[in-house]
Amino acid sequence: MARIPSTTPPEGAKIPARHPEAPAPGTQLPSHYKNCYGCGELHPTGLHLVAHAGEGARITAEFTVTENHQGAPGLAHGGLISLAFDEALGKLMWLLRVPAVTGRLETDFLIPVPVGSVLHISARITGQINRKVYTAAEGRLNSPDGPVAVRGSALFVIVTMEHFFKSAPADYVELINKYPHLLSFVDANFEINP
C-alpha cells in the first residue's frame, strides 16, 4: 500500500528564500493560462481568482462566489472552494519562480460560503525539502479580517516545464513555442531545484 504524502512539512524543512526576480510585494500575479477555470480571466464562468504577491513567502488572493459556483442552492460548491485554494496555494510558486504541480490538497470547511460573498485567501509556504514545497492557507468571508470559513494545505512537487506540454495538443504547443508570451508561466529563467 502506497504511503499518502502529508501536507505538513517534515522536520528539517526550511522556508525557502524568495527568488530575487519574484514579483514585488503588492504585484498582481498573472494567470498561468488565460482560460484556466480557477484564475483565467477569459473563462466565462470561472472563479477569476486574483492573487497578489505578499511579503516573504506569502500571497493573498480573492474571488467572488457567483451563481455559477453553487453546490447547494445559494452556497458555494465545496469542490470549487478547494479549487480556489489549489489556485491560491499554487500561486506561491511565483515567489520561488519554479513550475510545480499539486501532489496533495487538503481542505477543511468551517462555515458555509454564500453566493455573493468574497473569499479572501491568505497563503504561505510552510517549508521545502528538495522538490517538495509545503503550503497552507486560510479563507475569510467578505474581508481579510472576516470570519475564517476555510483552511487548507497542500504539497506541491517541482517539475520541469515539459511536464505541462506532454498532453497538450500539437497545434497548441506549436503556438506557445512561437508566441511564449501567451502563457505567462512560460519563463526560460524559471529554475528547477532537483
C-alpha positions in Angstrom: 0.0 0.0 0.0 1.4 3.4 -1.0 2.1 6.0 1.7 -0.1 9.0 1.5 2.1 12.1 1.5 1.5 14.7 4.2 0.9 18.4 3.7 2.7 19.1 6.9 6.4 19.9 6.4 8.7 17.3 7.9 11.4 18.0 10.4 14.2 19.8 8.6 12.1 21.6 6.1 13.0 25.2 5.6 11.1 28.1 4.3 12.8 28.9 1.0 14.2 32.3 0.2 12.2 34.4 -2.2 13.7 34.3 -5.7 15.5 37.6 -6.5 13.3 38.0 -9.6 10.0 37.1 -7.8 7.2 39.7 -8.3 7.4 42.5 -5.8 5.0 42.6 -2.8 1.7 44.1 -4.0 2.2 42.9 -7.6 -0.8 41.1 -9.1 0.2 37.6 -10.2 -0.7 36.7 -13.7 -2.9 33.7 -14.6 -0.8 30.8 -15.8 -3.4 30.2 -18.6 -6.0 32.7 -19.7 -8.7 30.1 -20.0 -7.9 28.4 -16.6 -11.1 27.8 -14.7 -9.5 29.0 -11.5 -7.6 32.1 -12.4 -8.1 32.7 -16.1 -9.8 36.0 -17.0 -11.2 34.6 -20.3 -13.1 31.6 -18.8 -16.8 32.7 -18.9 -17.9 31.0 -15.6 -14.5 30.5 -13.9 -13.5 31.7 -10.4 -11.5 34.6 -11.8 -9.3 34.4 -8.7 -7.0 37.3 -8.4 -3.7 37.0 -6.4 -1.1 39.4 -5.2 2.4 38.8 -4.0 2.9 39.4 -0.4 6.0 39.8 1.8 8.4 36.9 2.2 6.8 33.6 1.2 3.2 34.8 1.3 0.5 35.8 -1.2 -3.1 37.0 -0.9 -6.0 36.1 -3.2 -9.7 36.6 -3.5 -12.7 35.6 -5.6 -16.3 36.4 -5.6 -18.7 33.5 -5.4 -21.3 33.7 -8.2 -24.4 31.7 -9.1 -22.0 29.7 -11.4 -20.2 28.4 -8.3 -23.1 26.9 -6.4 -23.4 23.4 -4.9 -26.4 23.6 -2.6 -28.7 26.5 -3.5 -27.2 29.8 -2.5 -23.9 28.2 -1.3 -20.5 27.7 -2.9 -19.7 24.2 -4.0 -17.0 22.6 -1.8 -15.1 21.4 -4.8 -14.9 24.9 -6.2 -13.7 26.2 -2.8 -11.0 23.5 -3.0 -10.1 24.7 -6.5 -9.7 28.3 -5.2 -7.3 27.0 -2.6 -5.4 25.0 -5.1 -5.0 28.1 -7.3 -4.0 30.4 -4.4 -1.5 27.9 -3.0 -0.1 27.2 -6.4 0.4 30.9 -7.0 3.0 30.8 -4.2 5.4 29.1 -6.8 5.7 32.6 -8.4 7.7 33.6 -5.4 10.1 30.8 -6.0 9.9 31.0 -9.8 9.6 27.3 -10.2 6.9 25.3 -12.1 5.2 22.8 -9.8 2.1 20.5 -9.6 -0.2 19.7 -6.7 0.8 16.5 -5.1 -1.8 16.6 -2.3 -4.5 19.1 -1.3 -6.4 19.1 2.0 -9.4 21.5 2.6 -11.3 22.0 5.9 -14.7 23.7 5.6 -15.6 25.6 8.8 -18.6 27.7 7.8 -20.7 27.9 4.5 -19.6 30.4 1.8 -22.7 32.0 0.3 -23.2 33.2 -3.2 -22.4 36.9 -3.5 -19.6 36.7 -0.8 -16.0 37.3 -1.4 -13.5 34.8 -0.1 -10.2 36.4 0.9 -7.4 33.8 1.0 -4.0 34.3 2.6 -1.5 31.7 1.7 2.1 30.9 2.7 4.9 28.5 2.1 5.5 26.5 5.3 8.6 24.6 4.2 10.6 23.0 1.4 12.7 19.9 1.1 14.3 19.3 -2.3 11.4 19.3 -4.9 8.6 19.2 -2.3 7.1 22.6 -1.3 4.6 22.6 1.6 2.0 25.3 1.8 -1.0 26.4 4.0 -3.8 29.0 3.7 -7.0 30.3 5.2 -10.0 31.9 3.6 -12.1 34.6 5.3 -15.5 35.8 4.4 -16.0 39.3 2.9 -12.9 40.9 4.3 -9.3 40.0 5.1 -10.4 40.1 8.8 -13.7 38.4 8.4 -14.6 35.0 9.9 -12.5 32.1 8.8 -14.6 29.9 6.5 -12.0 27.5 5.1 -8.5 26.3 5.9 -6.3 24.3 3.5 -2.8 23.0 3.0 -1.1 21.4 0.0 2.1 19.7 -1.0 3.5 20.8 -4.4 6.2 19.0 -6.4 8.6 21.0 -8.5 8.6 19.7 -12.1 10.1 20.7 -15.5 8.2 22.9 -17.9 8.0 19.9 -20.2 5.5 18.3 -17.8 2.9 20.9 -18.8 3.2 20.2 -22.5 3.1 16.3 -22.6 -0.6 16.1 -23.1 -1.2 19.4 -24.8 -2.4 19.3 -28.5 0.4 19.7 -31.0 -1.1 22.9 -32.5 -1.2 24.4 -29.0 2.5 23.6 -28.3 3.5 25.0 -31.7 1.6 28.2 -30.9 3.3 28.5 -27.5 6.7 27.9 -29.0 6.1 30.6 -31.5 4.4 33.1 -29.0 5.6 32.2 -25.5 4.1 35.3 -24.0 0.6 33.8 -24.5 1.3 31.6 -21.4 2.5 33.8 -18.6 4.1 30.9 -16.7 6.5 30.0 -19.6 9.7 31.6 -18.4 13.1 30.4 -19.6 14.5 31.8 -16.4 12.4 29.5 -14.1 14.8 27.4 -12.1 14.4 23.7 -11.4 15.6 22.5 -8.0 16.1 18.8 -8.3 
